[in-house]
Amino acid sequence: MSDSANILVVDDEQNIRLTLSALLRRSGYTITTASNGEEAVSLFQTQSFDLMLVDLQMPGISGIQVVEALRNRGLDTEVIVLTGHGSLESAIEGIHHGIFDYMLKTSDPAQIVERVAAALAERAKRQRQSTLISTIGQAAKELVGDSLALITDAPASPPSTTTPVTSGHERVVIIGQLQLDTWHQTATLSERSLNLTPTEFRLLLCLAEHSGQMLSYTQLVRCAQGYETSELEAGELIKPHIHHLRQKIEPDPSTPRYLLNVRGKGYILQID
């Protein structure tokens, strides 16, 4: 519910802080404000926030540095970055730091309220998934014996390198040396654990489920993020995540062998 959401508004312009605070309070949210990045970072020590709206360009600590401080503390606050002057470079930089959205300060107030609601809904969904995973954790352990029995009784031929194989009641997706545990959202490649963000895991899972097939930028955004967007915007949203995935799964990220690009169209996952 909106009245349980605690939102931090960070902006060095007083009129922006006042305008956003009034707008969001009318929507039922609890609002805390900070007039600069230093003040926002100090608030992280004593308070927790469901969402933060932060100005990109501020004297002293910038908006991106505030986001970095938030992430370094391991806080799962959703972030919407606001700026008076939009650019593709700053939008991509924000995506690299795991922000939910990037908006101009001149955006329509109704649009800002809409994106705030969407960000909070995404956070609530993530928390429900985390709770569900914890709840079924014990049940998953009890199913291990059954899963092993199923694997033992399965044909001895090796799994296809291009066709997803599931085991343990569809708990694990296997593509060659890649294994994705969809219950615990963990991944291993050649028995090496991969440290993936939730978005990276969902993106890799989408590609794995269609191994050997090209997925377009819009298909990847729809599958991994759950919403529709234009092909151009989808490409800019997906490319930073693909870059980070390659850093984590490729032997040589500069010469990808697993995560292949179809220029201007999308990506294909091929793992032996």
C-alpha positions, 0 to 999 in steps of 0.5 A, spaced: 500 500 500 502 507 498 501 509 505 506 504 507 512 506 502 517 511 505 520 515 499 527 519 499 527 525 495 534 528 494 535 534 490 539 541 491 533 545 488 528 547 494 522 548 489 524 541 486 524 538 493 517 541 495 514 540 488 515 532 488 514 532 496 507 535 495 506 531 489 507 524 492 504 526 499 498 527 496 498 520 493 499 517 500 507 516 501 511 518 507 516 523 504 523 524 507 528 530 503 535 531 503 538 537 500 544 534 497 548 528 496 552 528 503 545 529 507 542 523 503 548 518 504 548 520 512 540 518 512 542 511 509 545 510 516 539 511 520 533 510 516 531 505 510 527 507 504 523 503 499 524 508 494 529 514 492 528 519 487 535 523 486 537 528 482 543 526 477 547 533 477 548 536 484 554 540 487 559 535 491 556 528 491 553 527 485 546 523 484 550 517 481 555 517 487 549 517 492 546 511 488 553 507 489 553 509 496 546 506 497 548 499 493 555 499 497 550 498 503 547 492 500 540 496 501 535 494 496 531 501 495 528 502 488 531 508 485 529 513 480 534 518 477 531 525 475 535 530 471 534 537 467 538 535 461 537 528 459 542 524 455 543 517 453 550 516 456 547 518 463 541 514 462 546 508 461 550 510 466 544 509 471 542 503 468 549 500 470 548 502 477 541 498 477 536 504 477 529 502 476 528 508 471 531 515 469 526 521 468 527 528 466 524 533 471 520 536 466 516 530 466 508 530 467 507 529 474 502 524 473 508 520 469 512 521 475 507 518 480 506 512 475 513 510 475 514 511 482 508 506 483 511 501 478 518 502 482 514 500 488 510 494 485 517 491 482 520 492 489 514 488 492 514 483 487 522 482 488 520 481 496 515 476 495 519 472 491 525 472 496 520 470 501 517 465 497 524 462 496 525 462 503 519 459 505 520 453 500 527 452 501 526 447 506 521 443 501 527 444 496 531 440 500 526 435 501 525 434 494 533 433 493 532 425 494 527 425 489 530 429 484 537 425 484 532 419 483 529 422 477 536 424 474 539 417 476 533 413 472 534 418 466 537 416 460 545 416 460 546 420 454 549 427 455 544 433 455 544 437 448 548 443 448 542 447 444 536 444 448 534 446 455 534 440 459 530 441 466 531 436 472 528 436 479 521 438 477 524 444 473 528 447 478 534 447 474 535 449 467 541 446 464 545 448 457 551 444 456 556 446 462 551 452 464 546 450 470 541 455 472 537 454 479 530 457 478 528 456 485 534 459 488 536 464 482 543 461 482 547 460 476 554 456 475 558 455 469 563 449 468 562 448 476 564 455 477 559 460 481 556 466 477 555 472 481 549 475 477 544 481 479 537 479 479 536 482 472 542 478 469 539 472 472 533 473 469 536 475 462 541 469 462 535 464 464 531 467 458 537 466 453 538 459 456 530 457 455 531 459 448 538 456 447 541 457 440 535 461 438 536 469 437 532 473 441 530 480 439 532 486 444 524 487 445 523 480 446 529 480 452 526 486 455 519 483 455 522 476 458 527 479 463 523 486 465 516 484 464 514 490 459 514 492 452 518 498 449 521 500 442 526 496 439 531 502 439 530 503 447 530 496 448 537 495 445 539 501 449 536 497 456 539 490 454 546 492 452 549 494 458 546 488 462 549 483 456 556 487 457 556 485 464 554 478 463 559 477 458 564 479 463 562 474 468 561 468 463 566 469 457 573 466 458 575 472 454 569 478 454 572 482 448 571 475 444 565 472 446 564 465 444 557 464 449 553 470 448 553 472 441 551 478 438 546 479 431 548 486 429 542 490 430 537 485 432 539 481 438 543 476 442 544 468 441 546 464 447 550 458 445 554 454 450 557 447 449 
